[in-house]
Amino acid sequence: MGIVRTEESRKLELEELRRMLVACAGIQRRKDQEEFKGVRVSSKENKDDVLEKLVCVTSGVSYLGLAIVSKLVLRGYSVRIIVENEEDINMLREMETSGEMRTINNNVSAVMAKLTEVESLAEAFQGCRGVFHTSSFTDPAGLSGYSKSMAEIEVKANENVMNACARTPSVRKCVLTSSLVACLWRDNAQNDVSSVINHDCWSDETLCTDKKLWYALGKLRAEKVAWTIAKENGLKLATLCPGLITGPNFCRRNPTATIAYLKGAQEMYSNGILAIVDVDRLAEAQVCVFEEMDKNAHGRYLCFDNVIGRDEAENIARETGMPTNKICGNGDIEARFELSNKKLCSLMSRTLRSCYSEC
């Protein structure tokens, strides 16, 4: 969900792409060897099956995008990665020319498309049965940080992606990455505010604007636009609202979204709602939700591992270079509210074993 990437983060992402492709290829080779030896594995897919498993991931070389691509490839999908700048596409072409892409994994391809252009996106989505929109795009204005104008850009990008999905006949469903901050910034002075924050909760736009919580405002408006377009066009949509996305090198590889999410961290911490989620668990949840959308998965899903305490706040402070008191204040947690991800936990408990039994 990064906005402006540093050269370091770009190199880390591409190196992670190489590592991911190598790992997936190793698993596939083991499967092929088992099949050759007569061990029972999944039957070979015919052409129709292959087409059914072609999906697209926007910003596929972003921190979250790579994790989703990895999970999809391990599940047997063919993945079309969308990249948005010449540098990334040139690097991927170099990998293909050198044979890296072909010899490592032939289920991953890349195409350049702009989230500012519906036609560009629709062309990239052609033939894909599903789209994972990670909201991990580069600010075309080259601004740093997440400003009010950035929120407007994110809303427009979501609108373009959803319109492109709606006009592409092959696309049947879309999984959108929103954020937990689109759910938890509410006017707590109101008497009817529930102490439980779940998938039915929405942040208050006026409150986000007054507090200058532009990241929360952008995610909130972008998700609402997505739902409006999906309902108008009969497109199957599910949204995941993750906590602060963590994992290896999370701040170096995803700096803008990390810092933007933590605006208002003291208040979230004191209310007992500053939550984190590992990037791999989030990617795993996205694939499970996608696969269950043909059955009973629908709507919004909160996705987090746990609400952080003092020790984890200190770790995040070290990772981000922020003073600890900017995250957890004096360290006291009032726990006025409770986050609930029961809807997602229930879905994954029913599907996780079957989802990954083949891997």
C-alpha positions as CSV (number, residue, x, y, z in Angstrom):
1,M,0.0,0.0,0.0
2,G,3.0,2.2,-0.5
3,I,2.6,5.5,-2.3
4,V,6.0,6.7,-3.1
5,R,8.8,4.1,-3.2
6,T,12.4,4.6,-2.5
7,E,15.1,3.0,-4.6
8,E,15.8,0.7,-1.7
9,S,12.2,-0.4,-1.4
10,R,12.0,-1.0,-5.2
11,K,15.1,-3.2,-5.1
12,L,13.8,-5.1,-2.1
13,E,10.5,-5.8,-3.9
14,L,12.1,-7.1,-7.1
15,E,14.5,-9.3,-5.0
16,E,11.5,-10.6,-3.2
17,L,9.9,-11.4,-6.5
18,R,12.9,-13.5,-7.5
19,R,12.9,-15.3,-4.2
20,M,9.2,-16.0,-4.4
21,L,9.4,-17.3,-7.9
22,V,12.3,-19.6,-7.0
23,A,10.4,-20.9,-4.0
24,C,7.2,-21.6,-6.0
25,A,9.2,-23.3,-8.7
26,G,10.8,-25.6,-6.2
27,I,7.5,-26.7,-4.8
28,Q,6.2,-27.3,-8.4
29,R,9.2,-29.4,-9.2
30,R,8.6,-31.5,-6.2
31,K,4.9,-32.0,-7.2
32,D,6.0,-33.0,-10.7
33,Q,8.5,-35.5,-9.3
34,E,5.8,-37.0,-7.1
35,E,3.5,-37.3,-10.0
36,F,6.2,-39.0,-12.1
37,K,6.8,-41.5,-9.3
38,G,3.1,-42.4,-9.2
39,V,2.3,-40.5,-6.0
40,R,-1.3,-39.2,-6.1
41,V,-1.4,-35.5,-6.8
42,S,-3.9,-33.1,-8.5
43,S,-4.7,-34.0,-12.1
44,K,-3.3,-31.9,-14.9
45,E,-5.5,-29.0,-15.7
46,N,-7.0,-28.7,-19.2
47,K,-7.1,-25.5,-21.1
48,D,-10.4,-24.4,-19.6
49,D,-9.2,-25.0,-16.1
50,V,-6.1,-22.9,-16.8
51,L,-8.3,-20.0,-18.0
52,E,-10.5,-20.4,-14.9
53,K,-7.4,-19.9,-12.8
54,L,-6.1,-16.8,-14.5
55,V,-6.3,-13.8,-12.1
56,C,-4.8,-10.3,-12.0
57,V,-3.0,-8.6,-9.1
58,T,-2.7,-4.8,-9.2
59,S,0.7,-3.5,-8.0
60,G,1.9,-7.1,-8.0
61,V,5.5,-6.2,-7.0
62,S,4.4,-4.2,-3.9
63,Y,4.8,-5.6,-0.4
64,L,1.3,-7.0,-0.2
65,G,1.1,-7.7,-3.9
66,L,4.1,-10.1,-3.8
67,A,2.6,-12.0,-0.9
68,I,-0.7,-12.5,-2.7
69,V,1.1,-13.6,-5.9
70,S,3.1,-16.1,-3.9
71,K,-0.1,-17.6,-2.3
72,L,-1.9,-17.7,-5.7
73,V,0.9,-19.5,-7.5
74,L,1.1,-22.1,-4.8
75,R,-2.6,-22.7,-5.2
76,G,-2.1,-23.3,-8.9
77,Y,-3.3,-20.0,-10.3
78,S,-1.8,-18.2,-13.3
79,V,-1.1,-14.7,-12.2
80,R,-0.9,-11.5,-14.3
81,I,0.9,-8.8,-12.4
82,I,0.2,-5.2,-13.0
83,V,3.1,-2.8,-12.7
84,E,2.8,1.0,-13.2
85,N,6.2,2.3,-14.2
86,E,8.8,1.6,-16.9
87,E,11.5,0.8,-14.3
88,D,9.7,-2.2,-13.0
89,I,8.6,-3.5,-16.3
90,N,12.1,-3.2,-17.7
91,M,13.5,-5.1,-14.7
92,L,10.9,-7.9,-15.3
93,R,11.8,-7.9,-19.0
94,E,15.4,-8.4,-18.0
95,M,14.4,-11.3,-15.9
96,E,12.5,-12.8,-18.8
97,T,15.2,-12.2,-21.3
98,S,17.8,-13.8,-19.1
99,G,15.5,-16.8,-18.7
100,E,14.8,-16.2,-15.0
101,M,11.0,-15.7,-15.4
102,R,10.7,-18.7,-17.9
103,T,12.8,-21.2,-16.0
104,I,11.7,-20.2,-12.5
105,N,7.9,-20.1,-13.1
106,N,5.8,-19.8,-16.2
107,N,2.6,-19.1,-14.3
108,V,3.5,-15.4,-13.7
109,S,3.4,-12.7,-16.3
110,A,3.5,-8.9,-16.1
111,V,1.8,-6.1,-17.9
112,M,2.0,-2.4,-17.5
113,A,-1.2,-0.5,-16.8
114,K,-2.1,2.8,-15.2
115,L,-4.6,3.0,-12.4
116,T,-5.5,6.4,-13.7
117,E,-6.8,5.0,-17.0
118,V,-9.9,2.7,-17.1
119,E,-9.1,1.5,-20.6
120,S,-5.6,0.5,-19.7
121,L,-6.9,-1.5,-16.7
122,A,-9.7,-3.2,-18.7
123,E,-7.1,-4.3,-21.3
124,A,-4.9,-5.7,-18.5
125,F,-7.9,-7.6,-17.0
126,Q,-8.9,-9.3,-20.3
127,G,-9.2,-13.0,-19.8
128,C,-8.9,-12.9,-16.0
129,R,-11.6,-14.5,-13.9
130,G,-10.7,-12.4,-10.9
131,V,-8.9,-9.3,-9.7
132,F,-7.0,-8.6,-6.5
133,H,-6.8,-4.8,-6.0
134,T,-4.1,-4.1,-3.4
135,S,-4.5,-0.3,-3.5
136,S,-0.7,-0.2,-3.7
137,F,-0.1,2.4,-6.3
138,T,2.4,5.1,-6.9
139,D,1.4,8.7,-6.6
140,P,1.6,10.0,-10.1
141,A,2.4,13.5,-8.7
142,G,5.4,12.1,-7.0
143,L,4.4,13.4,-3.6
144,S,5.7,12.0,-0.4
145,G,3.5,11.1,2.5
146,Y,-0.2,10.6,2.5
147,S,-1.9,13.9,2.0
148,K,-5.5,15.0,1.5
149,S,-4.9,15.0,-2.3
150,M,-3.5,11.4,-2.0
151,A,-6.8,10.3,-0.5
152,E,-8.6,11.8,-3.6
153,I,-6.2,9.9,-5.9
154,E,-6.8,6.6,-4.1
155,V,-10.6,7.1,-4.4
156,K,-10.3,7.7,-8.1
157,A,-8.0,4.7,-8.6
158,N,-10.5,2.4,-6.8
159,E,-13.2,3.8,-9.0
160,N,-11.2,3.1,-12.1
161,V,-10.3,-0.5,-11.1
162,M,-14.0,-1.3,-10.3
163,N,-15.2,0.2,-13.5
164,A,-12.6,-1.7,-15.5
165,C,-13.7,-4.9,-13.7
166,A,-17.4,-4.2,-14.5
167,R,-16.7,-3.7,-18.2
168,T,-14.5,-6.7,-18.6
169,P,-16.8,-9.8,-19.3
170,S,-14.3,-12.4,-18.1
171,V,-13.9,-10.8,-14.6
172,R,-16.4,-12.4,-12.2
173,K,-15.2,-11.2,-8.8
174,C,-12.9,-8.8,-7.1
175,V,-11.1,-8.8,-3.8
176,L,-10.2,-5.3,-2.6
177,T,-7.7,-4.4,0.1
178,S,-9.2,-1.6,2.3
179,S,-8.0,-1.0,5.9
180,L,-9.0,-1.4,9.5
181,V,-8.8,2.4,9.8
182,A,-11.9,2.6,7.5
183,C,-13.8,1.0,10.3
184,L,-12.6,2.3,13.7
185,W,-12.5,6.1,13.6
186,R,-16.0,6.8,14.9
187,D,-17.5,9.6,17.0
188,N,-17.3,7.9,20.4
189,A,-19.2,10.7,22.1
190,Q,-22.4,9.4,20.6
191,N,-24.4,7.2,22.9
192,D,-25.2,4.5,20.3
193,V,-21.6,3.7,19.4
194,S,-21.0,0.0,20.0
195,S,-18.0,-1.1,22.0
196,V,-17.4,-3.9,19.4
197,I,-15.8,-2.9,16.1
198,N,-16.6,-5.4,13.4
199,H,-17.3,-5.7,9.6
200,D,-20.5,-3.6,10.0
201,C,-18.6,-0.6,11.3
202,W,-17.5,2.4,9.2
203,S,-15.3,5.3,10.2
204,D,-16.9,8.8,10.3
205,E,-15.9,11.0,7.4
206,T,-16.3,14.2,9.3
207,L,-14.2,12.9,12.2
208,C,-11.4,11.8,9.8
209,T,-11.4,15.1,8.1
210,D,-11.4,17.1,11.4
211,K,-8.5,15.0,12.7
212,K,-6.7,15.2,9.3
213,L,-6.6,11.4,9.1
214,W,-6.2,11.4,5.4
215,Y,-5.2,7.7,5.1
216,A,-8.3,6.6,6.9
217,L,-10.4,9.0,4.8
218,G,-8.9,7.7,1.6
219,K,-9.5,4.1,2.5
220,L,-13.0,4.8,3.7
221,R,-14.1,6.7,0.6
222,A,-12.4,4.3,-1.8
223,E,-14.1,1.3,-0.3
224,K,-17.5,3.0,-0.4
225,V,-17.0,3.9,-4.0
226,A,-16.0,0.2,-4.8
227,W,-19.2,-1.1,-3.1
228,T,-21.4,1.4,-5.0
229,I,-20.0,0.4,-8.4
230,A,-20.1,-3.3,-7.6
231,K,-23.8,-3.2,-6.6
232,E,-24.7,-1.1,-9.6
233,N,-23.0,-3.6,-12.0
234,G,-23.7,-6.9,-10.2
235,L,-20.0,-7.6,-9.7
236,K,-19.0,-9.9,-6.9
237,L,-16.9,-8.0,-4.4
238,A,-15.3,-8.8,-1.0
239,T,-13.2,-6.3,0.9
240,L,-10.5,-7.1,3.5
241,C,-9.8,-4.4,6.2
242,P,-6.4,-5.2,7.6
243,G,-4.6,-3.8,10.6
244,L,-1.1,-2.4,10.3
245,I,0.6,-4.7,7.8
246,T,3.8,-6.1,9.3
247,G,6.4,-8.8,8.4
248,P,10.0,-8.9,7.2
249,N,11.4,-5.4,6.5
250,F,7.8,-4.1,6.5
251,C,8.8,-0.5,7.1
252,R,11.6,-0.4,4.6
253,R,9.5,-2.0,1.9
254,N,6.2,-0.3,2.7
255,P,7.1,3.0,4.4
256,T,4.4,5.4,3.4
257,A,1.4,3.3,4.3
258,T,3.1,2.2,7.6
259,I,3.6,5.8,8.7
260,A,0.2,6.9,7.4
261,Y,-1.6,4.1,9.3
262,L,0.1,5.2,12.5
263,K,-1.3,8.7,12.4
264,G,-3.5,8.7,15.5
265,A,-1.7,5.7,16.9
266,Q,-1.8,7.0,20.5
267,E,-5.6,7.2,20.5
268,M,-5.9,3.8,18.8
269,Y,-3.4,2.3,21.3
270,S,-5.2,3.7,24.4
271,N,-8.6,2.5,23.1
272,G,-7.2,-1.0,22.6
273,I,-7.6,-1.1,18.8
274,L,-4.1,-0.6,17.4
275,A,-3.8,-4.0,15.7
276,I,-1.3,-5.6,13.3
277,V,-1.4,-8.4,10.8
278,D,1.4,-10.4,9.1
279,V,1.5,-9.8,5.4
280,D,1.5,-13.6,4.7
281,R,-1.6,-14.2,6.8
282,L,-3.3,-11.3,5.1
283,A,-2.4,-12.7,1.7
284,E,-3.6,-16.2,2.8
285,A,-6.9,-14.6,3.9
286,Q,-7.4,-12.9,0.6
287,V,-7.0,-16.1,-1.4
288,C,-9.3,-18.0,0.9
289,V,-12.0,-15.3,0.6
290,F,-11.6,-15.2,-3.1
291,E,-12.1,-19.0,-3.5
292,E,-15.1,-19.0,-1.2
293,M,-16.9,-16.1,-3.0
294,D,-18.6,-18.6,-5.2
295,K,-20.1,-20.2,-2.1
296,N,-20.8,-18.1,0.9
297,A,-18.1,-15.5,1.2
298,H,-19.3,-11.9,0.8
299,G,-19.1,-8.4,2.2
300,R,-16.3,-7.0,4.4
301,Y,-13.8,-8.9,6.6
302,L,-11.6,-7.4,9.4
303,C,-8.2,-9.0,9.3
304,F,-5.7,-8.7,12.1
305,D,-3.5,-11.0,14.3
306,N,-3.7,-9.2,17.6
307,V,-4.0,-5.8,19.3
308,I,-0.5,-4.7,20.3
309,G,0.9,-4.0,23.7
310,R,3.8,-2.0,25.0
311,D,6.5,-4.4,23.8
312,E,5.2,-4.6,20.3
313,A,4.7,-0.8,20.2
314,E,8.4,-0.5,21.1
315,N,9.3,-2.9,18.3
316,I,7.3,-0.9,15.8
317,A,8.9,2.3,17.0
318,R,12.3,0.9,16.3
319,E,11.3,-0.3,12.9
320,T,9.8,3.0,11.9
321,G,12.2,5.3,13.7
322,M,9.3,6.9,15.5
323,P,9.5,7.8,19.2
324,T,7.7,5.2,21.3
325,N,5.5,7.7,22.9
326,K,4.2,8.7,19.5
327,I,2.7,5.2,19.2
328,C,1.6,4.3,22.7
329,G,1.7,7.6,24.7
330,N,2.2,6.8,28.4
331,G,1.6,3.1,27.7
332,D,-1.8,2.8,29.4
333,I,-4.5,0.9,27.5
334,E,-8.1,1.7,28.5
335,A,-9.5,-1.0,26.2
336,R,-12.7,0.8,25.7
337,F,-13.4,-1.1,22.5
338,E,-13.0,-4.6,21.2
339,L,-12.0,-5.5,17.6
340,S,-13.8,-8.6,16.2
341,N,-12.6,-10.6,13.2
342,K,-15.0,-13.5,14.0
343,K,-16.4,-13.4,10.4
344,L,-13.0,-14.0,8.8
345,C,-11.9,-16.5,11.5
346,S,-15.0,-18.5,10.9
347,L,-14.5,-18.6,7.2
348,M,-10.9,-19.5,7.3
349,S,-11.4,-22.2,10.0
350,R,-13.9,-23.9,7.5
351,T,-11.7,-23.5,4.4
352,L,-8.0,-23.3,5.4
353,R,-7.3,-27.0,5.6
354,S,-9.0,-27.7,2.2
355,C,-7.5,-24.6,0.7
356,Y,-3.9,-25.7,1.3
357,S,-4.0,-29.4,1.6
358,E,-2.6,-29.7,-1.9
359,C,0.5,-27.6,-1.2
